[in-house]
């Protein structure tokens, strides 16, 4: 065959229809997208969001909540150490509403009792507010547990605090402690006390609303239960 009739391969390549080149480009783009999708799925699987364990303790922000709190603040509704607010003493029918622990009894008392503590410092005092029910009425119960270094000091304190008009450890209401339904101050309250070695427990029970009588038999029974449970 002469050179005039020989096929020109380069000419055929140049004359390839445009749609073939378009099909090739689409195929290459689809392949690139598929590879990219596979890589993206792999990355998401490897570095996806970690599940959160709802039972894991949250990292605290700010000061940690303490069992002993200032009675003048809203956080006074936390109970004493080891006794969160809202815990109960079922045997006594008491619900703990607020509490704190102190070591300077003279700073948290009044009257002759304060003078006594200035001369005879206590080892510690735990103050608590409880609620109870009596004859369909709400009762507030203020309890103080004072611990001394020896039984003799505890006996002297018991003799003083059980005498009329000698003062007492400040109850939490007196210092601004509150809980829902509590009075702003302790009304006329039934009184009970008990000494157990170096510890002296004093309880006062009063109706939260309305008239309250310190000789009411029901209130006296609640005060004695609070002392026995202390």
C-alpha positions in Angstrom: 0.0 0.0 0.0 1.3 3.4 -0.8 2.0 6.1 1.7 -1.1 7.9 0.5 -3.4 5.1 1.7 -1.6 4.0 5.0 -3.7 4.6 8.2 -2.7 7.5 10.4 -3.0 6.3 14.0 -2.2 9.8 15.4 -4.9 11.2 13.3 -7.4 8.6 14.7 -6.5 9.6 18.3 -7.0 13.2 17.6 -10.3 12.5 15.9 -11.7 10.4 18.9 -15.3 11.6 19.6 -15.5 14.1 22.5 -18.0 12.0 24.4 -15.4 9.2 24.9 -13.1 11.7 26.6 -16.0 12.9 28.7 -16.8 9.4 29.8 -13.2 8.8 30.7 -13.2 12.0 32.8 -16.4 11.0 34.6 -15.0 7.6 35.4 -11.8 9.1 36.9 -13.8 11.6 39.0 -16.1 8.8 40.3 -13.1 6.8 41.2 -11.5 9.7 43.1 -14.8 10.4 45.0 -15.0 6.7 46.0 -11.5 6.7 47.3 -12.1 10.0 49.2 -15.3 8.6 50.7 -13.5 5.5 51.9 -10.8 7.5 53.5 -13.4 9.8 55.2 -15.4 6.9 56.6 -12.2 5.4 58.0 -11.2 8.7 59.7 -14.6 9.1 61.3 -14.6 5.5 62.5 -11.2 5.8 64.1 -11.6 9.3 65.6 -15.4 9.4 66.1 -17.0 10.8 69.3 -16.4 8.7 72.4 -19.4 7.5 74.3 -20.0 9.2 77.6 -20.4 7.0 80.7 -23.3 8.6 82.7 -22.0 6.9 85.8 -18.6 8.5 85.6 -18.0 11.2 88.2 -18.0 14.7 86.8 -14.9 16.8 87.4 -15.7 19.3 90.0 -15.6 23.0 89.1 -15.1 25.4 92.0 -14.9 24.4 95.6 -16.0 21.0 96.5 -19.2 20.6 98.4 -18.4 20.0 102.1 -20.5 18.3 104.7 -20.0 21.2 107.1 -21.5 24.4 105.8 -22.2 27.9 107.0 -25.7 28.0 108.4 -26.2 31.5 107.2 -26.0 30.5 103.5 -28.3 28.5 101.3 -25.7 25.7 101.3 -26.6 25.1 104.9 -29.2 22.7 103.7 -26.4 20.2 103.3 -26.3 17.9 106.3 -23.4 17.2 108.6 -20.5 15.2 107.4 -21.7 11.7 106.5 -25.4 12.8 106.8 -26.7 14.5 103.7 -29.7 16.7 104.0 -32.9 14.7 103.5 -31.6 11.6 105.2 -33.8 10.1 107.9 -33.6 8.6 111.3 -36.6 6.2 110.9 -36.6 5.1 114.6 -37.1 8.7 115.7 -39.3 9.8 112.8 -36.9 12.6 112.0 -35.9 14.0 108.6 -32.5 15.9 108.6 -32.9 19.3 106.9 -29.7 21.1 107.7 -26.5 20.8 109.8 -22.9 21.7 110.4 -19.9 20.9 112.6 -17.9 23.5 114.5 -15.0 23.4 117.0 -15.3 26.8 118.6 -18.4 26.4 120.8 -18.0 29.8 122.4 -18.4 31.5 119.0 -21.7 29.6 118.4 -23.5 30.0 121.7 -25.0 32.6 124.0 -25.7 33.5 127.6 -23.9 31.8 130.5 -23.3 28.8 128.2 -21.1 31.0 126.1 -19.1 32.1 129.2 -18.8 28.4 130.1 -17.3 27.6 126.7 -14.9 30.5 127.0 -13.5 28.9 130.1 -14.0 25.3 129.1 -13.5 24.9 125.4 -15.4 22.0 123.7 -13.8 19.5 121.4 -16.5 19.9 118.8 -20.2 20.6 118.4 -22.6 19.2 115.7 -25.7 21.2 115.1 -28.7 19.9 113.2 -32.2 20.8 112.1 -34.8 18.1 111.7 -38.4 18.1 110.7 -41.1 15.7 112.0 -44.9 15.4 112.1 -47.1 15.5 115.2 -51.0 15.5 115.1 -50.9 16.5 111.5 -48.6 19.5 112.0 -45.1 20.1 111.0 -42.5 20.1 113.8 -39.0 21.6 113.7 -36.3 20.0 115.9 -33.0 21.7 116.7 -30.3 19.4 118.1 -26.8 20.1 119.3 -24.2 17.4 120.2 -21.3 18.8 122.2 -18.2 16.7 122.8 -15.7 17.5 125.5 -12.2 16.2 126.4 -13.5 14.5 129.6 -16.7 13.3 131.2 -16.4 15.9 134.1 -16.6 18.8 131.7 -19.6 17.2 130.0 -21.4 16.8 133.3 -20.7 20.4 134.2 -22.1 21.6 130.9 -25.2 19.4 131.3 -25.9 20.9 134.7 -25.7 24.4 133.2 -27.6 24.0 130.0 -30.5 22.3 131.7 -31.0 25.3 134.0 -33.5 27.9 133.0 -32.2 31.1 131.4 -28.6 30.1 131.1 -28.4 30.1 127.3 -27.6 27.4 124.8 -25.7 26.5 121.6 -27.1 28.6 118.8 -29.6 26.6 116.7 -29.2 27.0 113.0 -32.5 29.0 112.6 -31.0 31.6 114.9 -28.1 32.0 112.5 -30.2 32.2 109.4 -30.4 28.5 108.4 -33.6 27.6 106.6 -35.4 24.8 104.8 -38.8 24.8 103.0 -41.5 25.3 105.5 -39.2 26.1 108.4 -39.9 29.1 110.7 -37.6 32.0 110.8 -36.7 31.4 114.4 -37.4 28.6 116.9 -40.8 29.0 118.6 -41.4 28.0 122.2 -39.9 24.5 122.2 -40.0 21.3 124.3 -36.6 20.5 125.7 -34.7 17.2 126.3 -31.1 16.4 127.1 -28.8 13.4 127.7 -25.2 12.9 128.5 -23.2 10.0 127.1 -19.7 10.0 128.5 -18.0 13.0 127.0 -21.0 13.9 124.8 -24.0 16.0 125.7 -27.0 16.0 123.4 -29.7 18.7 123.6 -32.9 18.8 121.6 -35.7 21.3 121.2 -38.9 20.6 119.4 -41.5 23.1 118.4 -44.4 23.4 115.9 -43.2 25.1 112.7 -46.3 27.1 112.4 -49.0 28.4 114.8 -49.0 28.1 118.5 -46.3 26.0 120.2 -46.1 25.0 123.8 -42.9 23.8 125.5 -45.0 21.5 127.7 -46.8 19.8 124.8 -46.7 16.1 125.4 -46.2 15.3 121.7 -43.3 17.8 121.3 -41.7 16.5 124.5 -41.8 13.0 123.1 -40.2 14.1 119.8 -37.4 16.0 121.7 -36.7 12.8 123.7 -36.6 10.7 120.5 -34.2 13.2 119.0 -31.9 13.0 122.0 -32.0 9.2 122.1 -31.2 9.1 118.4 -28.3 11.5 118.8 
